[in-house]
Amino acid sequence: MAESLYERYMKAAAANRVHGETCEGCSPDARCDTSQRLYESFSRLQDAYLVQKKQKRG
């Protein structure tokens, strides 16, 4: 069975968080290329999930 949008969103959030905890190239003020890619993926999935949730309510 395909993963739901929520599951993909949560996995992206976890990947972003784990990377931030372990990457020596990242800081609170700057992201490395990998971190930027992970954050953008998380952000897109989060936006899509919130739009989907809003559509279901309304």
N, C-alpha and C positions, 0 to 999 in steps of 0.2 A: 504494500500500500504506500502511496506517495505521502511524503511528509506534509503536514499542514503548514500554512503560512506562519502560524504561531510557533510551531516547532522550529522552523527555519530561522525565524526571528530570534528565538531563545538561543539557538546554537550559535548564531552570529554574535549575539551579545556575549556569550561565554567565551568565544574565540577572541573577541576584542579584549575582554577583561584579562584573560590568561596571558595574552601577548603583552599587554601593558604591565603586568606583574613581573614578567620575565625578561623583557627586552632592555638591554643596556643602552640602546640607542634612542630610546624614548624618554621624554621628560614631561612634566606637567604642561610645559609651554610649547613643546614640539613633538611631532610624531615622525617615526621613520616611514619609509615607503610602504612597508608591509602593514604597519599600523594604520596608515592612512587608507589603504585598500580595505582592511578589515572594518574600519569605522564607517567608511562609505557604504559597504555592504550592509552592515548593521542598520545604518540610518535609513537606507532605502527600504529594507524589510520592515523596520519599525513604522515608517510612514505608510506603507502599503497595508500593514496590519491594522493600524488605527483608522485608516479610511474604510477598510472592510468592516471593522467593528461598528463604526458610525453608520454605515449603510444598513447594517443588520438591525440597528436600533431604530432607524428612522424612516 
